[in-house]
C-alpha cells in the first residue's frame, strides 16, 4: 500500500488463520512478507525492541516514533502466532525483544502497563533513536563500526533529516560473506554490537512516557505475555501476566 503505513494486525491475523484452516500458502506468504519487512524496517526499534506507531512512507522505514502499548500487544501476538506456523527464529526473536521492551520500559512497579512513549525528546522527533556513522564507530571501533553501519543502513547522508534510522539494509548472509564471517559469527557480532549501542543510547534523554494505565490495553498485553509464556516456555513471562492480572483485579 501507500503512505502513511499502519500495521494491519487484525487483517494479517485473519490471513494467518485462513492459512491454518485451508492450507492456502498465498495467505501465509502475505503475512510473512509484511512481518519480515516490518521487522527489518525503521518501524521496529532495532536496538531496544518494540514497534513505533506507523511509518510516513510506504516502505516501513521512517516512523512516527511514538510507541503505543496496544500496538505492541497486538504485534507481539501476531509474530508469536506466525512463529507457531513457521518456526522461523526471527519471528520468535521479535516476540521476545518486544515483550522485553515492554517489561523494561512500559511496566510499572505494581504490575500495570503504561500506555505510550512520546515520539520526541528534547523537543525533537526521533532524536533518541537516530544515529550518525561516527557515533557507531566511536562505540564499536572502526572495523565493527563500519560493518554495523552498512548492515543497519547508517550513512553520512542519512535517511531522516541528515541522520539515520536503523533498519536492516542487507541480508544477514550477504553481510556475513562481505565481512568474511560465518552467518553464526556475524549474528553474534550483531548481538554484541546492538548491546553496546543500546548502552550508549541509554545515556540519551528519553522520550516522555504516558503513564496512564488502561484496562483494555493492559488486557491485550497480559494476553500476549501469557500466550508467549505457554508457546515459548518462558515462566518469567507467565509471572509478568500474573502480576498484571493481580494488579487489574485489585485496582
N, C-alpha and C positions, 0 to 999 in steps of 0.2 A: 504493500500500500504506500500511500504518500506520507506527508508530514503535516502536523506532528504525529508521532507514532507512539501509541499506548500499548502495553502488553494486553493481549486479548486472552486472559487466563481462562475464562469460562468457555469461550469458543474452543480453545485448544484442549481443555479438559473434555469437552463433548467429543472432539475428534479422537482423543485417546480412547475414550470408552467405546466409540463406534468401531475403532480398530479392534478392541478387545472382543466385542460381540460378533463382529462379522469377519475378522481376519483381513480387512482391507488394508493393504500395505501403503496405499497412497495417503490414507489418513495419518498413519504413523509417520510417514515421510514429512508431511506438512508440520506436524508437531515438532519433530526433531530439527527441522530446518529453523523454525522460529526460536526454539530453545537454544540451539547451538549458536545462532547469530547474536541473541541477547547475551548469552554467557561470555561471548568474546568481544562484545561491544562496550562502548562507554556507558551504557545504561547500567551495567553491572560494575560495582566498585571492585576493581581488580586487586586491590590491596586488602581492604577491610571486609569484603563481602557485603551482600545486600544490594538491592536494586533501587535506583532512582526512579522517580515517578513516571517519566516519559522522555522521549527524545524530540528535539525540534527538527530533526532531519528524518529521512526515510531509511537510514542505514543503522539505526540503533547506536549511533556514535556520540552525538552531542546531547547530553541530557539537560533537562531541568533538574538541578542537583538535589532537590528535596527528596527525602526518603519517607515513605508512609508505612505504618505498621501493617495495614491491611494488604497492601501490595505484596509485601514480603511474606505474609502468611499465605496468600493465595499462590504466589510463585513458588515458594518452597515446597508446598504440597504438590503442585504440578510437576516440578522437577523430580520429586520423590516418586510419584506415580509413574512418570516416564522411566525412571531408573528401574522400577519394578518390571516394566515392559521390555526394556532394552538391556539392562545390566551394564550400561556404559558407565565407566568410573567417573567421567566428567560430570554426569548428572548427579551422582552421589556427592561429589565434591562441592557442587554449587549448593545443594541442600545443607550440608554441614557448615559451609562458610556463612551462609545466610543466617542460619539459626544461631551460630556462634556470634555473629554480629549483633543479633537481637539480644542475646544473653549479655553480651559485653556492654552494649551502649543504649539499649532500649528497655531494660528491665529494672524496676525499682526495688528498693530494699525489702519491701513487703510482698513482692511477688507479682505485682501488677506490671503490665507492659505499657510503655509510653506511646503516644500517638504518632509523633513525627519528628524529623530533624529538618531544620531550615536548609535552604539552598545556599545561603551566603554566610560568610564570616568576614568580620572587619568591613562590612558594607559592600563586599564584592562577591558576586555569584560565582560559586565553584572554586574559590581561592584555596580552600582546604584540600581539594582533590587533584589539582593540576600540577604539572612538573615542567622544569627545564632540563635539557640533557646534562648540563654541567652539575645540577643538583644530584642526579643519579650517579654520575661518575665520582663525585665527592663522597657519596655514601658507600659505593661498591668497589671503587678502584677503576682504573682505566679500562682494562680488558673486560671485566664482568660488566662494568657500566655500559660500555659500547654494545655489548651483546644484548643486554636487557633493554637498552634504548631502541634497538632495532626490533626486538620481539614485541615490545609494548607500544610501538609507534610514537616514541618520544623524539621529536625533531626540533631543530632550531627554528624552523618556520612555524611549527605548531599546528594544531587543528582547532584551536579555540582562543581567539584573541591573542595570538602570538605565543600561547602556552599549549601544553599537550595534555589531553585527556587520555588516560591509559586505556588501551584496547589491544587485543591480541592481533597483531598486524601480520604475523607469519604463522604458517602451520608448524606445530612443535617439531615434527620430524624434519622439516626443511631447516628450521633454525638450529636443530641439533647437528645436522650434517654440516651446515655452514660453520658451526663452531668447533667441529672436529670431535664431538661428543656423541655417546650413545643417547638414545631417547631418555633412558632412565637417568643418566648423568645430567642431561640438560634439565629434566624435570626437577631434579634435586637442586640444581643451580637456581632455577626459577623460585622454588620454595624458599631457599635461604635468602635470596635477593629480596623477595617480597617482604620477608620478616624484617630485614634491615631497613627497607624503605618505610615500612609501617612504623618502625621505631622513630625514624626521622619525622614522619608525618604527625606522630603523637605530640611532638613539640610545638606544632602549629596551633593557632587559635581555632577552637572547634566551632562549627555552626551551632546556633542555639537549638534547644530541644523543647518541643511542646510536650509537657508532662501531664497533659490530660490523660486519664485512664478511662477508655470507653468500653463498656461491657461487650458489645458485639464484636469489636475488633479484637479484644482480648480472647473471646471465644474462638475466633478464627486461628489466632496464633497458638492458643492452647492445643487446639486440634492438630496443628502442624507439628508441634513438639511431641505430642502423644503418638501420632502416626509414625513419625521418624524414629521414635524410641522403639516401636514394635518392629518396623521394617529393617532398621539398620543395627538393631541390637545395642542401643545406646541407653542404658539405665539412667545416665545423667540427664538425658532429655526427658525421660519419664518423671524424674524428680522436679524438673522445671515446670512441667504441665501440672503436676500435683500441687506444687506451691502456688501456681496461678489459680487453680481451682479453689484451693483453700481460701485464698485472698478474695476471690469473687464471691464465694458463698458466705464469707464472713463480713463482707463490706456492708 
